[in-house]
Amino acid sequence: MDLKNSNYKVITNEGAKCGFCNKNLKPIGLDYLYANYDKNMIEYERCNCEKAIQFWKEFDLEQEEKQRQEKNRKIINNIYKDNYMKKRLQKYNFENFSDTYKEKNVINQLIKFTDLCIKSEMKNGLIISGNIGYEKTYLAACIANKMIENNKIVLMEKGGSIIDKIKESFNKEGLSEIEIIELYSNVDMLIIDDFGNENLSKWALEKLYKIISNRYDNELPIVITTRYNKEQLIEQLSTEKDTEIAEEIVKVLNEMCYGIAITEERKTKEKVSISDQTIC
């Protein structure tokens, strides 16, 4: 249902009628008694016909989404001094990237994944793996920029930078650790770049696990770029021979994410291949 074009009520000289079933709607409050009051400004009850119920359900969800995005944008403005996408990353797009490949399968899958995320129809995440120089960050930035173009809120950071934001919140008035974690847990897209390449404490890993598991529970997509496979990632994330939290993180990511492995370094007109896991 197109909320912008739906005529859910019709104003008449007698008051208002439901635009779907023509039922008379009762005004809310007493302001309507004033003769000079604009009838279009009067608030009326919601009709209980099937089409009206569906309309208001979608309307309320849309308003909740707008409020959520506004809240997230305010928090982002408080914790980022500059644009939250680095200038270098803002220039990347699928069109420029695909020009250097004969095989378009990887790009097509990433575009499909991004389009589904834009439509809020993608509940899973994506792990882009490959060695240094294989343009994993470039591909992730292409996803981010395409979503931002479509008014989606995207945060793209390294795991350590997310932890820094949480630590910085301790010293900033009006922000809390909970708010920062909620932000990363609920933005339209979270991209963690070069995951596993930083030495993180157990405390830091617990915070990242909280964010990742929240997104999993909320069916919100996440993109991970990494140079490590599953076993290597557990080893990289483990702290002081403690593998429990590392294993939990990798387990959740494995359950919620598709995998794309880039197996050749990006060169002009050179192909890349992908893993057997593809986006459904």
C-alpha positions in Angstrom: 0.0 0.0 0.0 1.3 3.4 -1.0 1.0 5.5 2.2 1.8 8.7 0.4 -1.1 8.3 -2.1 -3.7 6.6 0.1 -6.7 8.7 0.9 -7.5 7.2 4.3 -10.0 9.9 5.2 -12.3 12.3 3.3 -13.2 15.6 4.8 -16.9 16.7 4.2 -19.1 19.5 5.6 -20.4 17.0 8.1 -17.0 15.9 9.3 -14.8 13.1 8.0 -15.4 9.7 6.4 -13.1 6.7 6.0 -11.6 6.8 2.6 -11.8 3.0 2.3 -15.3 2.1 3.6 -17.0 5.5 3.9 -17.8 5.1 7.6 -18.3 8.3 9.5 -15.3 9.1 11.8 -15.7 10.7 15.2 -13.4 13.6 16.0 -11.0 13.3 18.9 -11.3 16.0 21.5 -13.4 19.2 21.5 -11.5 21.5 19.2 -13.9 20.7 16.3 -16.6 22.7 18.1 -14.9 26.0 17.3 -16.5 27.4 14.1 -13.3 28.9 12.7 -11.2 25.8 13.2 -9.7 24.3 10.0 -11.5 21.0 9.5 -8.4 19.5 8.0 -6.5 20.0 11.3 -9.0 18.0 13.3 -7.8 14.6 14.5 -10.3 11.8 13.9 -10.5 8.3 15.2 -9.1 5.5 13.1 -11.5 3.3 11.3 -11.6 -0.4 12.1 -12.3 -1.6 8.6 -9.8 -4.1 7.1 -8.1 -1.7 4.7 -7.9 1.1 7.3 -6.3 -1.3 9.9 -3.7 -2.4 7.3 -3.1 1.2 6.3 -2.5 2.3 9.9 -0.3 -0.7 10.6 2.0 0.3 7.8 1.8 4.0 8.7 2.8 3.3 12.3 5.7 1.1 11.1 6.9 3.8 8.8 6.8 6.4 11.5 8.7 4.1 13.9 11.3 3.7 11.2 11.6 7.4 10.7 12.0 8.0 14.5 14.6 5.2 14.7 16.6 6.7 11.8 16.4 10.2 13.3 17.6 8.9 16.7 20.5 7.1 15.0 21.5 10.1 13.0 21.6 12.3 16.1 23.9 9.8 17.9 26.1 9.6 14.8 26.5 13.3 14.7 27.5 13.3 18.3 30.2 10.6 18.0 31.7 11.5 14.6 33.6 14.7 14.0 33.6 14.2 10.2 31.5 12.2 7.8 31.3 8.6 9.0 32.4 7.3 5.6 36.0 8.2 4.9 36.4 10.4 1.8 38.4 7.8 0.0 35.7 5.3 0.5 32.9 7.6 -0.7 34.2 7.5 -4.3 33.8 3.7 -4.7 31.0 2.3 -6.8 30.1 -1.0 -8.5 30.3 0.5 -12.0 33.9 1.5 -11.7 34.9 -1.7 -10.1 33.2 -4.0 -12.6 35.0 -2.4 -15.6 38.2 -4.3 -14.6 36.7 -7.7 -14.6 35.6 -10.1 -17.4 33.7 -12.2 -15.0 30.7 -10.2 -13.6 29.4 -12.9 -11.2 30.8 -11.4 -8.1 29.6 -7.9 -8.8 26.2 -9.1 -9.8 25.8 -11.1 -6.6 26.9 -8.1 -4.5 24.5 -5.8 -6.4 21.7 -8.2 -5.8 22.6 -8.4 -2.1 22.7 -4.6 -1.8 19.4 -4.2 -3.6 17.7 -6.6 -1.2 19.2 -4.7 1.7 17.9 -1.4 0.4 14.4 -3.0 0.2 14.8 -4.4 3.7 14.3 -7.8 2.3 17.8 -9.2 3.2 17.9 -10.7 6.7 21.4 -12.4 6.3 24.9 -10.9 6.2 27.9 -11.3 4.0 31.5 -12.3 4.6 33.9 -11.1 1.9 37.2 -13.0 2.3 40.5 -12.8 0.4 44.2 -11.9 0.8 45.7 -8.4 1.1 45.2 -6.4 -2.0 42.1 -8.2 -3.2 39.9 -5.1 -2.8 37.6 -6.4 -0.1 37.3 -2.9 1.4 36.6 -1.5 -2.1 33.7 -4.0 -2.5 32.3 -3.3 0.9 32.4 0.4 0.3 30.5 -0.1 -2.9 27.7 -1.7 -0.9 27.8 1.1 1.6 27.7 3.9 -0.9 24.8 2.3 -2.8 22.8 2.0 0.3 23.6 5.6 1.5 22.4 6.8 -2.0 19.1 5.2 -1.1 18.8 7.0 2.3 19.9 4.1 4.4 22.1 4.5 7.5 25.4 2.6 7.1 28.4 2.5 9.4 31.7 1.1 8.1 34.5 0.7 10.5 37.2 -1.6 11.8 36.4 -3.6 14.9 38.9 -1.6 17.0 37.3 1.7 15.9 33.9 0.5 17.1 35.5 -0.3 20.5 37.1 3.2 20.6 33.7 4.8 20.0 32.3 2.8 23.0 35.2 3.8 25.2 34.9 7.5 24.1 31.2 7.4 25.1 32.3 7.1 28.8 33.6 10.7 28.7 30.9 12.3 26.6 27.9 13.9 28.1 24.5 12.6 27.0 25.9 9.3 25.5 26.3 5.9 27.1 27.8 2.6 26.2 24.3 1.2 25.8 23.4 3.9 23.2 26.5 3.3 21.2 25.9 -0.5 21.2 22.3 0.1 20.2 23.4 2.3 17.3 25.7 -0.3 15.8 23.1 -3.0 16.5 20.3 -1.2 14.7 21.6 0.8 11.8 20.5 -0.4 8.4 23.9 -1.8 7.6 27.0 -2.4 9.7 30.3 -3.2 7.9 33.3 -4.4 9.9 36.4 -4.1 7.7 39.5 -6.2 8.0 38.0 -8.3 10.8 40.5 -10.3 12.8 43.5 -8.2 12.0 43.5 -6.4 15.4 44.5 -7.4 18.9 41.3 -7.0 20.9 40.8 -7.7 24.6 38.2 -10.1 25.9 36.1 -7.1 27.0 36.2 -5.6 23.5 35.3 -9.0 21.9 32.3 -9.2 24.2 31.1 -5.8 23.0 31.5 -6.9 19.4 29.7 -10.1 20.1 26.8 -8.2 21.6 26.5 -6.0 18.5 26.7 -8.9 16.1 24.3 -11.1 18.0 21.8 -8.2 18.3 21.9 -7.8 14.6 21.3 -11.5 14.1 18.4 -11.4 16.5 16.9 -8.3 14.8 17.4 -9.8 11.3 19.6 -6.9 10.2 22.4 -7.5 7.7 26.1 -7.2 8.4 29.1 -7.2 6.1 32.5 -8.6 7.2 35.7 -8.3 5.3 38.5 -10.5 6.4 41.7 -12.2 5.1 41.1 -15.3 7.3 39.0 -18.4 7.0 36.8 -19.7 9.9 39.6 -21.5 11.8 42.1 -18.7 11.3 39.6 -16.1 12.5 39.0 -18.0 15.7 42.7 -18.1 16.3 43.1 -14.4 15.5 40.3 -13.4 17.8 41.3 -15.6 20.7 42.8 -13.9 23.7 45.3 -15.5 26.1 44.4 -19.0 24.9 40.7 -18.2 25.6 38.8 -19.2 22.5 35.3 -19.3 23.9 34.2 -15.7 22.9 36.0 -16.0 19.6 34.2 -19.3 18.8 30.9 -17.7 19.7 31.5 -14.7 17.4 32.5 -16.9 14.4 29.6 -19.3 15.1 27.0 -16.4 14.9 28.6 -15.0 11.8 28.7 -18.4 10.1 24.9 -18.8 10.9 23.9 -15.4 9.6 26.2 -14.7 6.7 26.8 -15.9 3.1 30.4 -16.2 2.0 32.1 -14.7 -1.1 35.8 -15.6 -1.4 37.9 -13.4 -3.8 40.8 -15.7 -4.9 42.8 -13.5 -7.2 44.3 -10.0 -6.8 42.4 -7.3 -8.7 44.1 -6.4 -12.0 42.8 -4.9 -15.3 40.6 -7.4 -17.1 41.5 -10.2 -14.6 38.9 -12.5 -13.2 37.9 -13.2 -9.7 36.2 -16.4 -8.5 33.8 -17.0 -5.6 33.1 -19.8 -3.2 30.4 -22.3 -3.6 28.2 -20.3 -1.3 26.1 -17.9 -3.3 23.4 -15.4 -2.4 19.9 -16.9 -2.7 
